[in-house]
Amino acid sequence: MNPSSHAFPCNPGDWGIETNITVRWEKGMDHHPESEAMYRIIEDMDFRYGNDYFCWKSGGDGDNGEHLMYLLDIHFEMKDEQKRRKAQAIEEAFRAIEGVTFMPFSAPQE
């Protein structure tokens, strides 16, 4: 996969999502709950089935698990923002058609 392409329609920063991991850490930003859950699954699977290849650690400065969770935070925050924007667009579309009277459809007479 081309690292310059991603699954999102824009740069996360364009939607106000902090993408600088150092800044996220310095601000003490909380991890997204889904990031924490995903990290725990990955950590457990690596330990059980991967012979602790990655030796995941979290909770300290510069730990690889913390770094991974900050990356996952960006991913899940973008997914949340996509959902929010989609719901907003649907709501706006419904508001736009409120009060519009639709003619009932009738099949052509034979």
Secondary structure, DSSP 8 states (H G I E B T S, - for coil): --TT--SSSS-GGGGT----HHHHHHHT----HHHHHHHHHHHHHHHHHSTTSS----SSTT-HHHHHHHHHHHHHHHHHHHHHHHHHHHHHHHHHHTT-----------
